[in-house]
Amino acid sequence: MQMKVFKDYETMSRAAADLFLELAASAIAEFGRFAVALSGGSTPHKLYRVLSSFEYASRIEWNRVHVFWGDERCVPRESPDSNSGETSQLFLDQVPIPKSQIHPISGTLPPAESAAEYEKTLRDFFGNMPPRFDLILLGLGTNGHTASLFPNTDVLSETDRLVSDVIIDELKSYRITLTAPVINQARTLAFLVSGQDKAEVMREVLKGPYEPERLPAQLMRNASGEVLWLADKAAAGELAE
């Protein structure tokens, strides 16, 4: 695990964009393609805007990039709550990536059907190999969740499925999420964390006792690849030097 702390949100976002470029070039050189799972939420908004700028977009071989998502809300893609819809408006609609290489999770199918369909999408893409993304972007909720792995939900103990539907009782909503084993197989996991409201939970996840039922982001301590935490000073404020 590697921690990188930046002076502010904008600097952190540009560093994340640099990481995206670096990993894309490396994966394309080694495997002929770059498979990335994007994160929803507000934290990656600046990252997506930076990546869609000419300065960055012109340096990426978009015809070799395949985009997936780590999780999705069960809403239509036109909804402002849709991760894939929002990301497309901010980022993917602005770059020359082939539409066939964008793989959104359906938010309108019945949840179990949507999860099964996306699992098939992953199996079709990765073939006989275990699904291994080159990069998965992750956020951190104030309750310790990441992707849609929420505290005290059945999905936390899932070991067989690649994708699962999950009901979030406190939000009274269904979501679709990659499961912890799939996330932990990624070559690189990059958590993006910003803001003082994340400082306490970030300290607990990284420095506290291992309690993944309460703090699901701790499940990523079991990752087989590189785990990076990119945070601004406000979010890292409760961590020791």
N, C-alpha and C positions, 0 to 999 in steps of 0.2 A: 504494500500500500504506500502511495506517495501523496503527500499533501503539498499543494501550491496555493499560497495566499497572495492576493492581489489587492492593490490599494483601493479599488472601487469596482463597481459592477461592470462598467464599460471595459476596463482593462482585462478583467476576468473573461468577458465575452470574446474579446479579440484573441486572447490566449486560447480559448476553446476553438475558435475558428482556425487558428494556426495548427492546432492539434488535428482537427478534421482534415486539413490539407495534407499534413504530414502522413497521417494514417491512410488516407485515400491513395496517395502516391505509392506508398509502400505496399499496400494490398494489391493494387493494380499491377505493380511490377512483379510481385510474387505469384499472384493467383489469377491475374487477368481481370479481376473485378473487385469492387469494394462494396461490402454489404453492411449497411448501417441501420440501426433501429433508433428512431428519434423519440424524444420526450415531449410530452405536452406541458401545460402549465405556463406561467408567465416568465419564469427565469430564463429559458432559452430564447426569448423573443429577440433580444439584441444579437445573439449569436446568429440566428437565422437571417436577420437583416444584413449582418456583415457578410455572411456567406453568399447572399444574393447580390452583393455589390460587384461591380465590374472588377475591382481589384482582386477579389477572391474567386468569383465565379469563372473568370477567364483562365484560371490556373487549375481547373478541375476537369478531368476527362469524364464528362457527364454520361457519355454513352457506355461507360463501364461501371456506373454507380447504380446500385439497387437500394431503394429506400423502403424500410419497414417502420413499424411503430412498436414501442414497448407496451403500450396499453391504449385503450380507447373507452370512451363513455358510450353508453347505448343511446345515442341520439342521432338524428339525421346529419349527414355531412355538412349541410347548410347551417346547422345550429352553431352559435358562437361557442358552445361547449365542446364541439367536436375537435379532438386533437388533430386528426388528419386534415380537416377542413381549415382550421386555423393555420396550421403549418404550411399548407399549400398557398394560402393567401399571402403569408409573410415571406415565403421562401421558394417553394417548388415551382409556383407559377411564374417566377421571375428568372428561372434558369433553364437551359436547354436540355433537360433530362428527358429521355423518351418516356411517354406516359405508361408504356408497358412495363417500365422498370420502377414504377411507384406502386407499392403494395399496401393499400390501406386496409384496416380492419373494418368490417361492416358494423355500423352502429344501428342498423334497422332490422336485421334478422333477429329471431329469438336468441337470447344470450348463449344458450348451449350450442345452438346451430352455428352462430357466429364464431364461437371458440373452435368448434370442430372444423369449420371452413378455413380458418386461419392456420390451424395446425396442419391441414393438408397443403396450404400454400407454402409453409415452411418446409415440409417434407418434400414437396415437388421441387423446390428451389435447391435445397441442399442435397437431395438425392439420398444415397445410401449412407452418407456421412452424418454423424450427429450435428445438429444445427450449431454452427459456430460463427457468430457475427464478428466482423473485424472491429466494430465499435458499437457499443450501446451507450446512449446518453441517458442519464438518470437524474431525477430531482430528489429532493428530500422534503417531506411534509413536516409540519410542526408536531405531528403525532408519531413521527418516525417511519411513515410509509414511504415506499418508493415504487415506481410504476403504479400498478393497482394492487400491490401487496400491502393490505391494510392490517392493523393490529387485530389479533384474535379472530382471523378468518380462516376457513378451512383450506384455502389455497396455499397457505404457508407450509403445509405438510405434504403438498402434492409432489410426487416423485416420478410419476409415469407420463403425465401429459405435458406437452410443450406449451399449450395455451389453455387457459381456463376462464370460464365465466365466474364472477364473484359478485355477491350482493353486499353492498356497503350499507349496513343498517342505519348508521347515523345520518347518512345522506339520502337514504331511501331510494337508492338507485343501483342499477346493475352496471358492471364494467367487464371488459375483456382484458386479460393481461397475459404477457409471457410469464411462465412460472420461474421460480428461483433457479432450478437446475439449468434451464436454457440461458438465463441471464448470466449465471456463473460460468458458463462455457465460453463466453466471449473472449476474444483476444485482448480487448481493452474495454474496461468499464470506466466511464467518466461521469462522476457526480458533479453537477453544477449547483452551487449553493450560494444564495445571496440574501443579505438582510439580517438585521439584529434579531428579528423574531425567530431565526433558525439557530441562533448561537447555542442555546441550552440543549436542544435536541441533538445538534451536531456533536457537542461534547459527550452526551450520553451514548450516542451511537458508536463513536470512535474510542472513547476512553472508559465507558461504563461497563458493568458486568454484561455477559452475553445473555440477553433476554429477547430473542427474536420474535417471540409471540407478542411482546409489547412494542418492540422496536424492529420491525421487519427489515429495515435497511441493514441491520447487522447480519442478515443472511449472506450478504455479499462479502463477508469476511472469508467465506468458503470458495471464493472465485479461483479458477485455475489460471486465469490470465492476469494481466496488469490491472490494478485498480488505482485510479487517479481521483483525487478530490481537488476540485478547483473552487476556491471560495474567495469572496471578498473579505476585507478586514472586519466588517461588521459581523458576518456570519461566523468568522473564526475567533471572535472576541473572547470566548471562554476557554479556548484551548491554550495550554502552556506552549511556550516557545519550542 
